Amino acid sequence: MSTLLSIEEPAKKPRPAPPEWRAFTEMGFRPLYLAGCFWALFSVLLWVHAPARLTGVLNGMFWHAHEMLWGYVATIAVGFLLTAGANWTGKNPLRGNPLAALCGLWIVARVGYLVPGRPAFAVAAAADLLFFLWAAGALGRAVAVTRNQRNYGVPLLLLALGATNGLYLWATVQGDYVTLMRFFNAGLLSMAVLTLLIARRVMPFFAKRAVAGLDIPPHTKSGHWQLGFGVIAIACLLAGVQQVAAAALAASGVIALVQWVSWKPWAVRRVPLLWILYAGYLGLGIGLLVGAAQLAGFVVRQAWPAHVIGVAGFSVLILGMVTRTALGHLGRPLHTDRSMVVSYALMILAALLRLAALLPTAATLGLLHASATAWALALGLYLWRFFPMMIRPRADAAAKQAAPVMRVMPVSRPKG
């Protein structure tokens, strides 16, 4: 009697694993990417189509500016950093019920700002500030325990985001518009510095892995200069020294554009997961120069820097980042499908239309509504595609369970 190896393929394609709370709260990117993108979709539609419903202490344009920066962009950043922190340190900063509690604080803040009255505003502000403090503390603990010196400054940038948030809320209560805008711009720059730091680290890495033979510099040294100029710009802006802030901001923007060119954007034109990141980084670099021009006193509308940096920069980068990092951490192939590419095109269209709406023309309202529609469709496509993945275990975990079954079968050998 001898044996042969028999391989039996599964009769049917395995069904997706059922949703799991444990999987959903496994890493920060899962709930926070979904929450941030949903809120970006909902809040823009509310701001454009039903602004009269914004009757809280934080209302009108002040609510819109706050929720775009701290309710959307910063939320995605927290989700990314809590996930990246696990890779940097080998220690997951926050998971399970503590991560769910962090998300609960985020929800309390978003709802509280919409409720009229000072008590609701106070609860929302406290939850909002605790959200950033807790996230920074969790990331800082993981970095400190593992002595990950390279990332000691990252939790401090999260704290800076939380601090500028608190200052913005305080200025709102005081009714001081000039001070409020200074704190908003400081928060915008804090987020820009953090975004430049993250993007400069991951984009060359992503590009080299996706494009065979591509050799591009990491720009570590120029990144340090860029970080320094960004911190100087934030400090000078808070101190009211606008000319110095403008010069530092311009230097940071020029460095970003030099980095972008050296990363050979033409080499990634056929890889959607890369060209969307390149498009966002370009928008961010240009936005920093627009911000510098505004601070220097050139004739630039107050809304231009925030929208070039925020929409053409942050939002385009975010859509690429939440796609690329989610696919990687969910064990999925690093390839885009049609819905993802369409969402990229819609987000870029939304950015262009929103900037066009800032021009003083009769088409402003129509352009604004068209931009909001493209924005909502882009984020809606992302949520439609990724929500089912985010609430389930990693795809490669399910694949292991569906692997071909290998059995050892007895086979009779003829006598003689």
Residue, then its C-alpha position, 0 to 999 in steps of 0.5 A: m500500500s502506497t500513498l498519493l497526495s490528493i488536492e481537493e479544491p473548494a467546491k465554491k468560492p468562500r463567502p466573506a467573513p461575517p462582520e466582527w466587532r473585534a476586527f472593526t476595533e483592531m486598529g485605529f484606521r478602521p473606525l476613524y477613516l470611516a467616521g472622518c469620510f462620512w462626516a466630511l460628506f455629511s457636513v459639506l452637504l449640510w453646510v452648502h444646502a442647509p446652513a440655517r440648521l447650524t444653530g449651535v454656539l459654533n455656527g455658520m462659517f465658524w462651524h464649517a471651518h472647524e469641522m473641516l479641519w478638526g472634525y475631518v482632516a485631523t480625524i483621518a490623521v489620528g486614524f493614520l497615526l494610531t495605525a502607523g504607530a503600531n508599525w513604527t513601534g511594534k506596539n498597537p497604541l489603541r485597540g478594542n474598547p478603548l479605541a471605541a471609547l475614543c470614537g465615542l468622544w469624537i461622536v459626542a463632539r460632532v453632535g454637541y456642536l450642532v445642538p444649541g446652547r452653551p452646555a452642549f457646546a461645553v460638552a462637545a469642546a471637552a470631548d473634542l479636546l479629550f479626543f486629541l489628548w487621548a490619541a496623542g497620549a496613546l501614541g506617545r506612550a507607544v513611542a516612549v515605551t519602545r524608545n522610538q526616538r525617530n518619532y518622538g515629535v509626532p505625538l507633540l504635533l497631535l498635541a499642537l492640533g488639539a491645542t490650536n483646536g482649544l484656542y479656536l473654540w475659546a476665540t469663538v466664545q469670545g467672539d473675536y474674529v481676528t484672533l479666531m482666524r489666527f488660531f485657525n490658520a495656526g491649526l491649518l499649518s500644524m496639520a500641514v506640517l504633520t501632513l508633509l512629515i507623513a507624506r514625505r515618509v510614505m510616498p517614496f516608499f510606496a512609489k518604489r514598491a509600485v514602479a519597478g526600477l524607480d529610484i527617487p530620493p527620500h529627502t530626509k535632510s530637506g524634510h528636516w528643514q521643511l519641518g523647521f520652517g513649518v514650526i517657525a511659521i506656526a510660532c510666528l503666526l501665533a505671535g503675530v509676526q506675519q512677515v517672518a511667518a510668510a517667509a518660513l511658509a514660503a520656504s516650506g512650500v518651495i521645498a515641497l515643490v522641489q521634492w515633488v519634482s524629484w519624485k518623478p511624477w511622470a513615472v507614476r502616471r499609470v498607477p492611480l494609487l500613486w498619482i492621487l498622492y502626487a496630486g495632493y502633495l502638489g496641491l499642498g505645496i502650492g497652497l503653502l505658497v498661497g498662504a505665504a502670499q496672503l500673510a505677506g499682504f498680497v491681494v489674496r482672499q482670506a478663503w484662498p489659502a484654506h481651500v487650496i491647502g485644505v481641498a486641493g491638498f489635504s482632501v486629495l491626499i487623504l482620499g489616496m491615503v485612506t485607500r492605499t493604507a486601508l488596502g495594505h492593512l486589510g490584506r488586499p491587493l494594492h490595486t484600484d478598481r473602477s470605483m476607486v479611480v472614479s472617486y479620485a477623479l471626482m475629488i480632484l474635480a470637486a477641488l477645482l470647482r471649489l477653487a473656481a467658486l472663490l472667483p467673483t463671478a455669477a457662477t459662484l453658487g452653481l460652482l459651489h453646488a457642483s463641487a459639493t456634489a462631486w465631493a459627496l460622490a467621491l466620498g460616498l464611493y469610498l464608503w460604499r467600497f470600503f465599509p464592508m471591508m473595514i468591519r470584517p477580518r483581514a482578507d488574507a485571514a479568510a484566504k488561509q481558511a479557504a486554502p485547498v485541503m490536502r489529504v493523504m489517500p491510500v492507493s493499492r499497488p497491483k501485486g506481482 
